[in-house]
């Protein structure tokens, strides 16, 4: 038989196109189907691992979790990131108790199930240990565990829990769960900790092409770049942050760009602010305090940022995921923990609006192809 051609997103001879709505719809259906099973019998939930930052990807995760819980008729109650900081532990416990046996804790989805950072996973372990008899579920997570001491602690605490189910959002993470808790598990009772492979929760937004179509374009290229210690293949430090001109060479020449890291980009309209009225008088607007409202505003701001350009270049996983949701053509590069390409390889490699680049230089070459197509 003829060798099969690689997935379209790895074809570096053609530029990305607009959208992959069928794939986005499939992933949304996959989420609904998986969580209809995972959350069966649960009508009330506390969410653990709530992240209030400016990171638009974290906000999209939170907002999408709420979309799913609402669709399944599950009441979202308390939310905490740490048990001993910024958490009303008494209330967290009492609402779970009040709704037994229909209450559960759901661990927030995302990329911090790892021993690379020193905050969220230890906090997660402490929570699982504290709530040993409360059903615990998880929204999909990327998993990156390398330190034997932390792996052993995870096995010990998770393995001792009476009703724990985990979810991986890529095959590599699922393989770790399968090896650690599956039928061949060595350190814990095999298959006691249930686990599943499920796409990123942000796909609960489904297709949102209207954002791409209706947002005013301000630049030809948006470079959404990590500015933290996870920068790797996507290192674009040759281009300064902010607005400017990129020379793509050949027939294309100069294109306008905006470079930002949305973790450090303020979302308008949600913090306390003094507004100047048309007549010169001033009005004080109080801060929005609702978790859901703040997350929704940040997520929508993230979608809108992606839609301000004809082409997006990113090394942020949710830069990729949210670009597929609105259908904007984009180029994806990996990060240090490799979660971008692990996810992409599992779910989105057949998405025509994505191209994968091994470096920023290579991304520039694909961008040149993208703008050349309009000149023919």
N, C-alpha and C positions, 0 to 999 in steps of 0.2 A: 504493500500500500504506500501511497505517496505520503511523505512526512507532513504532519499537520503544521500549519503555520502558527507562529506564536500569537498569543492574545493581542488584540488591536492596540491595547495601551502600551505595549512594548515596541510597537512599530515606530522607529525613530526616523523613518523616511516620509511619514505623512504627519500633518498637524492634527491636534485634537479638534473635534467638531462640537456641535451643540447637543448637550443632554444625553441621558440614557434612561428615559422614563420607565421602560419595562423592568430594568434591573432595580431601580429605586422602588417601584411598586412591589416587586417580588420580595425585597428585603423587608418592606413594611409588613407584608403578609406573613413572612417568616417570624417576625417579632410577635405579632398578634397570636399566631398559632402556638408558638413556644410558650408564651406567658399565660395563655389560657390554661395550659397544663401546669406550668410551674407555680402559678398563683391560685390554683383551684382550692376553694374552701377558705380563702382569705378575703375578708371584707374590709379590714382596717390595717393600715400599715404606718410604721415609723420608718423614715428613711435615714440611714446612717452613712455619713461621708459627704454631707452637704458642703459644697465649696462656693463660698461667696467671694469671687475674685472678678477682675475685669475680663478674664479669659472667656471669649465668646463661645469657644468649644465646650467648656464646662457648663456655661449657661444653657447651651442647646441641649446638652445631656439632661440637665435638670428639667427644662421645659418639656422635653420629649417624654421623660419619665412620668410627668404629670398627665400628659396626653394619654399615655397607655393606661395609667391607673384609673383615670376618669372613664375611659372606654370600657374597662373591665368592671366598673362599678365599685372600685375600691376607694375608701375614704383615706386620704393622706392626713396623718395626724402630726406628730412631732418630727423635727429634723435636727440632727446633731452631727458635728464632724469629730469632736472629741468628747469623751465622757466627763472629763475633769476641767473643761474649759468652754465657756460659752454655751453650756448645755444645762437645761433644767432637768437634772437626772430623775428627780422625784416625779415630775410630770411625765417624763419619757416612760418611766416604769408604770405609773398609775394608769395611763391610757391603754397600755398593752394589757394590764391586769383587768381593766374594766370591760374589755371586749374579747376575753378568752372564751372559747378556743378559736375564734375567728380572726385573731390579730397576729401580726408578724413584723419582724424587722427586715427591711430590704436594704442591702448594701448598694450604695450609688454606683453607677457604671463609671468607666473611665480608664485612665492609664496608670493609676498609682498602686496597683497590687504588685509591688516590687520592693527589693531591698536596696535600691539605688538611692532613694530618698529615705529619711529617717523619721518620718512623722506618721503618715497615713496608715501604713501597714501595721506597725506596732499598735496603733490606736484600734485598728480593726480586730487584731488578736485579743486585745483587752476587752472589747465589746463582746466578742464571741464567748470568751471565758465568763464574763459577767452574766450573760443571758443564755446560760447553758441549756435551759429547758424551753426557751421561746423559739418558735419556728423562725429560721433565718433563710432568706432567699437573696439572690444577687442579680442586679442588672449587669449586662456584659462588660467584662474587664479584660485589659491586656495584662498578661502576667510575665514578670521577668525576675526570677529568683535564682541567685547564684551563691549566696553565703550559707554554708551548711548549718550554722547556728540558728539563723532565721528560718530556714527550711524545716529544721527539726522542731522548732517552737510552733510553727504553723501546723505541721503534722499532728503534734501532740494536742494542741488546743482545738483545732478544727475536728480532728478525729474523735475527740471526747464529746463533741456536741451531739445532742440527741435528735436534731432535725435540721440539718444544714444542706442547702443546695447551692452550688456555685455555677457561674456562667462565664465562659471564655468567649472573646469576640474575634479570635483568629485561631487558625489550626495549631500554630506553634504553642499558644497558651493552653489550648485544649489538650494537647499532647502532654504538657506538664501536669495538668489536672488528672489525666488518665493514668500517667505513670505514678503519681503520688497517691491518688485515692481510688484508682480503678481496680479491675479484677486481679492484677498482679502486685497490688500495693504491698509493701514490705513492713512499713512502720505503723500502719493503722489497719483497722478492720476493712478488708476490701469492699468497695462499693457502698460503704455506709454513708460517706459524703457524696451525694449525687452531684452530677455535673453535666453540663450541656454546652454545645457550640451554637452561639446565637449572634446575629449581627449587632453592630453598634446601635444603641437605643435611639440615636438621633434620627434614624430612618423612620421613626414614628411620625415625623413631619410629612412624610410622603413627598410627592412632587410639588414644587413651588415655583414653576417657571415664571409666574407673574412678577416675582421679585426681580428676576433677570430682565424681563421685558420692560418693566415700568420704572426701573431705577435709572436716574440720569447718569450717563457715562462722564466721568471726570478725567480719566486717564486711559491710555491704551493698555498699559500693563500694571497690575497690582502685584507687588512682591510681598507676600505675607510670610515673614521670616521669624523663626524662633530667635529669641535673644537671651538664651540661658545655657546651662551646661549640657543640654541634650543636642546642641547643634552638631551636625556631622556632615553627611553628603550635601546637605542643603546650605553649606556655608556660602553666604552671598556678601561677605564683608567688603568685597571690592566695590559694592554699590552702597552709597551712604543712605541712611534713613531719611525719610521725607520725600518731597517731590523733586523730580529732575528729568533729565533726558538720557536715554540709553541709546548708544549707537550699535545697531544690530548688523551694520555693514551690508555689503552686496547691494542689491537693488532697494532694500528696505530703508537703510540709513537710520535716521533718528526717530525714536518713538518716545512718548511721554510715559513716565512711571510715577507710582507712589509706593514707597516701601514703608511697612509698619509691622509691628508685632502687636496683635490685638489684645494681648495680655496687658499691654501698657497704653491702650487707646481708650479714653474715657467715653462711656456711653452717655449721650445727651439726654437731659430731661428726667433723670431719676434721683439726682442728689439735690440737697438744699441749695437754693440759688436766688440771687436778687435780680429781678427782671426790670428792664427799663421800658416803660410804656411809650406809646407814640407821642403823648403830650409831655414827656420828660419825667413824669412821676415814676416812682419805683414800687414794685410789688414783690413781696417775699414769697417764694414758693417752697413749701416744706419738702423734705426728702420723701421719696416713695419707700415705704418700709416693708411691704409684703414680699416675701421670698419669691413667690411665683411671678409677681408682677415685675420685680427687678430682673429675674432670670429671663423672662419673656422679652423684655426690652433689650437686654444685652444680646440675646440670641438673634432677634430681628435686626439689630444693629450689625451683627456679624454677617448675616445674609446680605444685607444692603451694602456693606463694605466690599464683599466679593463681587457684587453686581455693578460696582462703579467702574469696572474695567472690562475691556474686550477679552483679555486673557489674564489668568491668575497663575503665578508661580509660587509654590509653597512647600515648606517642609513641616507643616503642621497637619496632623491627621484630620482634624475637623475642618481645616481649610479644604482638604480633599473631599471629605464626606459632604460638607455643606455645599461645595461647588457642584457635586453630582445632584444634590437635591434641587438646586435652582437651575442646573444644566449649563453652568458657565464653563467654557473650555479652559482647561488648566493643566499645569505640569507639576508632577509630584516628585519630591526628593525625600530620601529617608532621613530619620533622626538617629541619635546614638543608640537607643534601645531597640531599634529596627521595627518598632510597632507599626509604622506607616505601611511599609511594604508587606509585613506579615498580614495586616488587615486587607490590604489591596489584593494580595495574591489569593486570599480566601474568598473574597466577595465581589470585588469590583474590577477585576482585570479585563473583563470584556466590555468595559464602559468606554465608548468612543470619545467621550469628552475629556478623557484623561490620557496623558502621556507620562511615562516614567523616565526621569533623567538621573544619571549616576552622579552628576555634579552640576553646579550652577553654570559652568561653561557649556555643558551639554544642553541645559535648559535654554540658554541663549540661542543655540543652534535651532532648537525646536520652535522657539518663539519667532525666529527669522522665517522658518517655513510657514508659520501661521499667518504672518503679515504678508508674505509673498503671494499667498493664494488669492488675496484680494486685489493684487496688482495685475493678475493675468487676464 
